[in-house]
């Protein structure tokens, strides 16, 4: 795949704020980010995924700025007696365009199986949301040489549920579990190798689908990662909680696009 094909995929940076902050700190964070947003040059799309209670506030703050909002998770069910769950329709009520599916913390801490992740993917697309499908391997799996097998299995669960064409309206994110929140980062070569495998698995559709890297991305390593032909941006965690760092990464993505 050459750089000309790569350049046609718009860079995407997603900030996953997870369960951090409060009303005041999140308001300050988004206001500082929005103040710096006009200085971000290049063709880059940015999505902010706050905790559910703060979606209305963040959606209002970014209205008419070009910055989008997304959900961190959703239920596979449309409605009903599912205490504590959030439906796709509820996310749409607050102008969400994207939703993160199968984040490694959901897979590990809430024991979400590949099959359940696939059901959530179906629910998201069925409602008109764009899923950001996360896949990745643990340290033990990497050391055992199982990276490709694990990621292939995670992708196959979704592909068997929706078919390949459905991935045309989705985003993939490779987040090696051993590099998420640890300060460790896959080398650009390691990340590129996995991204290349994922793109190849999509066949002819591969040239269209954006694949993000997630795993301790920082302004100091973003340029080297984004320079790889199969890396189309980042799924950020901690880095998106610092407005200056978040903006810096967005600028780097814009320059790479």
PyMOL commands that set and color helices and strands:
alter all, ss='L'
color gray80, all
select helices_A, chain A and resi 3-7+23-37+52-62+88-93+104-109+114-127+139-143+147-162+164-169+177-179+188-201+203-207+219-226+238-241+243-256
alter helices_A, ss='H'
color red, helices_A
select strands_A, chain A and resi 11-16+44-49+68-71+96-101+130-135+170-174+210-213+233-236
alter strands_A, ss='S'
color yellow, strands_A
deselect
rebuild
show_as cartoon
